Amino acid sequence: MSSILKQPDKPRGDCIVKQSWLVITLLIVTGLTHSARAETPAHTAASDPIEFGLTAVVIQENLRFLDQWSNYLSQKMGQPVTFVRRKSYREVMELLESGSIDFAWICGYPFVKNRTPEYLQLLSVPVYAGQPLYHSYIIVHKASAYQSIEELEGKVFAFSDPESNSGYLYPQFLLSAKGKNPEAYFRNSFFTYNHAETIEAVAEQVADGGAVDSYIWETLLQSRPELVNQTRIIVKSPAFGFPPLVARLGADRHKVEKMKEALLAMSDDPQGQHFLRGLKLDRFGDFPPTIFDSISNMIMQKRWGLARDVTAPNAAQQRSDKR
């Protein structure tokens, strides 16, 4: 017959003592937690990082340089400035639209597109080689026989980004102006999402031709001549407004004004001049949005089948710098 062993009951006083100690311990922990919270400094908006979007318009090979530039802007803004690098213009535009970032360096093509509601405002336009302008270059390998874009029909072509003016819109417009169907013109085409990689694709003969930003091509000609000298230019577009720096319309007005002041003042500050030299820019200027009218005109003409072989971007060439 099995027996059940019953443990003797513990004295009740023991339980009361243990419960008392438990209550005391909880009170001590609660008090310490409350004290720690009280001593924690209040969170301030000034401690939030300002996020600034970057795309392929900036050569991102020198990450240390970008870190130093962000530190410079942080000092001027009085709060941290962080560069947010993304592969495509579309990704950066989505960050701006969602309010995830307040500033970005984008391209004139996405800047002039119609948006409802509008969420962008022009912050500044870089001045390069004395003007706030740049070009689209159609390039081929230096040893190739190609002399015109007509000779690239049925070949392999590298575009930079579907939202790039120099790397996509202009060559598409040019083909439309010549009465060609851009979608069926090349045997094969692809996006590199980086002007430097478009140059590499042509230099290494992965592509027969490509469309790139003149600023990137000329900058890399200085820093990587062994690469760029493997290519040559067969088409140079009319001048367009240089890829702009923009701010989100919903961003704090004081913050936007302060960032604009910091950028415009870089050319007057020895440290700022150092970063401008690194970027191969003269300065950041204050220009009206009409500087991008030639890009808007290309979009409209291509949409309505009115593209002409020669464009005249008068608005871009009329330099109305306010500074």
Stockholm file with secondary structure:
# STOCKHOLM 1.0

chainA/1-323         MSSILKQPDKPRGDCIVKQSWLVITLLIVTGLTHSARAETPAHTAASDPIEFGLTAVVIQENLRFLDQWSNYLSQKMGQPVTFVRRKSYREVMELLESGSIDFAWICGYPFVKNRTPEYLQLLSVPVYAGQPLYHSYIIVHKASAYQSIEELEGKVFAFSDPESNSGYLYPQFLLSAKGKNPEAYFRNSFFTYNHAETIEAVAEQVADGGAVDSYIWETLLQSRPELVNQTRIIVKSPAFGFPPLVARLGADRHKVEKMKEALLAMSDDPQGQHFLRGLKLDRFGDFPPTIFDSISNMIMQKRWGLARDVTAPNAAQQRSDKR
#=GR chainA/1-323 SS CCCCCCCCCCCHHHHHHHHHHHHHHHHHHHHHHHHHHHHSCCCCGGGSCEEEEECTTSCCSCHHHHHHHHHHHHHHHTSCEEEEECSSHHHHHHHHHHTSCSEEECCHHHHHSCCSSCCEEEEEEEEBTTBSEECEEEEEETTSCCCSGGGGTTSEEEESCTTCIIIIIHHHHHHHHTTCCHHHHSSEEEECSSHHHHHHHHHTTSSSEEEEEHHHHHHHHHHCHHHHTTEEEEEECCCEECCCEEEETTSCHHHHHHHHHHHHGGGGSHHHHHHHHHHTCSEEECCCGGGGHHHHHHHHHHHTTCCCSSCCCHHHHSCCCCC
#=GC SS_cons         CCCCCCCCCCCHHHHHHHHHHHHHHHHHHHHHHHHHHHHSCCCCGGGSCEEEEECTTSCCSCHHHHHHHHHHHHHHHTSCEEEEECSSHHHHHHHHHHTSCSEEECCHHHHHSCCSSCCEEEEEEEEBTTBSEECEEEEEETTSCCCSGGGGTTSEEEESCTTCIIIIIHHHHHHHHTTCCHHHHSSEEEECSSHHHHHHHHHTTSSSEEEEEHHHHHHHHHHCHHHHTTEEEEEECCCEECCCEEEETTSCHHHHHHHHHHHHGGGGSHHHHHHHHHHTCSEEECCCGGGGHHHHHHHHHHHTTCCCSSCCCHHHHSCCCCC
//
